[in-house]
Amino acid sequence: MSDTEYSETLLFTAFDDGSGKAPTYNLTGSTESVPVTREGSRIAYKLPFGEPSVVVEGDKLTATVEGQFVDYVDYWERVR
């Protein structure tokens, strides 16, 4: 993470569609970056390879997936 962007490297993926066929694997790896929005100590960005959107404020992180049947929100807090 820099002042202006967040980068993430996906090392591999495994996908099983539930059909009974063997899973597919991708081991090529790729790196993507997304812009970061900063307002004071608040940092916001959307993960490069898809949902969720992330907001970090101090020791708290909120991850939100919108537009599903219901919005999904996950809260994390660092305990010191």
TIVEXVEX-668384 format. One line per 2 residues: their letters; for each residue z, x, y of N, C-alpha, C. Coordinates in steps of 0.02 Angstrom, whole numbers, always signed. Layout:
A	Z X Y Z X Y Z X Y ~ ... .
This chain:
MS	+0 +42 -58 +0 +0 +0 +0 +45 +61 ~ -41 +25 +109 -43 +60 +173 -26 +9 +228 .
DT	-31 +29 +289 -18 -17 +345 -68 -74 +347 ~ -128 -64 +319 -181 -114 +326 -206 -144 +260 .
EY	-190 -112 +202 -215 -140 +140 -170 -126 +81 ~ -179 -168 +29 -144 -160 -35 -197 -147 -87 .
SE	-188 -95 -128 -236 -79 -181 -202 -84 -249 ~ -241 -103 -298 -214 -110 -366 -269 -88 -415 .
TL	-247 -53 -467 -294 -31 -519 -278 -68 -583 ~ -328 -103 -608 -323 -139 -671 -348 -92 -725 .
LF	-304 -69 -769 -323 -20 -819 -361 -49 -878 ~ -341 -109 -900 -377 -142 -954 -361 -217 -953 .
TA	-404 -256 -986 -391 -327 -995 -404 -346 -1067 ~ -368 -396 -1090 -379 -426 -1156 -385 -501 -1146 .
FD	-435 -532 -1176 -447 -603 -1166 -456 -637 -1234 ~ -416 -688 -1246 -421 -728 -1307 -430 -800 -1285 .
DG	-489 -830 -1298 -503 -897 -1274 -475 -952 -1320 ~ -440 -933 -1374 -409 -983 -1417 -455 -1014 -1468 .
SG	-518 -991 -1471 -567 -1020 -1516 -563 -993 -1587 ~ -522 -943 -1598 -519 -911 -1664 -561 -849 -1669 .
KA	-605 -838 -1619 -644 -776 -1617 -598 -719 -1599 ~ -619 -659 -1614 -579 -600 -1596 -574 -594 -1520 .
PT	-517 -570 -1495 -510 -560 -1423 -561 -508 -1398 ~ -578 -513 -1334 -621 -463 -1303 -577 -417 -1261 .
YN	-596 -354 -1258 -558 -304 -1220 -604 -269 -1171 ~ -577 -253 -1113 -613 -215 -1063 -569 -156 -1045 .
LT	-591 -96 -1060 -552 -36 -1048 -581 +7 -992 ~ -629 -20 -954 -662 +21 -903 -618 +33 -842 .
GS	-573 -13 -827 -531 -5 -768 -570 -14 -704 ~ -536 -40 -654 -567 -46 -588 -511 -52 -536 .
TE	-528 -32 -475 -481 -34 -419 -509 -79 -365 ~ -467 -123 -339 -486 -166 -283 -432 -164 -230 .
SV	-452 -177 -169 -405 -177 -112 -413 -242 -74 ~ -358 -264 -43 -358 -325 -2 -322 -309 +63 .
PV	-338 -346 +117 -304 -334 +180 -231 -358 +177 ~ -189 -326 +216 -118 -342 +222 -106 -369 +292 .
TR	-68 -424 +297 -49 -451 +361 +25 -434 +373 ~ +39 -405 +430 +109 -387 +447 +130 -423 +511 .
EG	+189 -452 +507 +220 -484 +566 +293 -462 +565 ~ +310 -412 +606 +378 -385 +603 +390 -354 +535 .
SR	+443 -376 +500 +457 -349 +434 +425 -390 +378 ~ +387 -441 +396 +354 -484 +346 +286 -455 +328 .
IA	+272 -448 +263 +209 -422 +237 +178 -476 +192 ~ +114 -492 +203 +82 -544 +162 +14 -519 +138 .
YK	-3 -535 +76 -69 -518 +48 -81 -559 -15 ~ -143 -563 -36 -161 -597 -99 -179 -542 -149 .
LP	-154 -547 -209 -168 -496 -259 -243 -488 -270 ~ -268 -427 -276 -339 -414 -278 -377 -446 -336 .
FG	-346 -454 -394 -381 -481 -452 -368 -555 -462 ~ -349 -590 -410 -337 -662 -415 -268 -681 -390 .
EP	-249 -741 -406 -184 -767 -385 -129 -721 -409 ~ -71 -722 -379 -48 -764 -325 -53 -731 -256 .
SV	-34 -770 -205 -23 -742 -138 +49 -718 -136 ~ +61 -662 -102 +127 -631 -102 +151 -623 -30 .
VV	+215 -637 -20 +248 -625 +45 +312 -585 +30 ~ +320 -529 +65 +379 -487 +58 +416 -488 +124 .
EG	+480 -508 +122 +522 -507 +181 +588 -475 +162 ~ +598 -412 +185 +659 -377 +167 +663 -366 +92 .
DK	+717 -390 +62 +728 -383 -10 +702 -442 -50 ~ +665 -487 -18 +640 -547 -53 +564 -547 -58 .
LT	+539 -568 -116 +468 -574 -128 +455 -644 -153 ~ +405 -678 -124 +385 -744 -145 +312 -741 -166 .
AT	+297 -764 -227 +228 -766 -252 +209 -839 -262 ~ +152 -859 -233 +132 -929 -235 +61 -937 -261 .
VE	+51 -983 -309 -15 -1002 -333 -26 -1073 -308 ~ -76 -1082 -265 -89 -1148 -236 -151 -1179 -268 .
GQ	-156 -1245 -262 -215 -1280 -284 -218 -1296 -358 ~ -166 -1283 -393 -163 -1302 -464 -139 -1375 -467 .
FV	-124 -1400 -526 -98 -1468 -533 -36 -1476 -488 ~ +6 -1427 -490 +62 -1422 -442 +62 -1350 -418 .
DY	+84 -1339 -356 +90 -1270 -332 +144 -1236 -371 ~ +132 -1173 -389 +181 -1134 -426 +209 -1080 -380 .
VD	+275 -1077 -373 +307 -1029 -330 +360 -991 -370 ~ +358 -925 -365 +406 -882 -399 +443 -842 -346 .
YW	+509 -837 -351 +549 -801 -303 +583 -742 -336 ~ +581 -685 -303 +614 -625 -328 +658 -598 -272 .
ER	+716 -570 -291 +760 -540 -242 +790 -477 -271 ~ +786 -422 -231 +815 -359 -253 +891 -364 -245 .
VR	+926 -345 -298 +999 -345 -297 +1021 -273 -292 ~ +1059 -260 -242 +1082 -190 -230 +1153 -182 -253 .
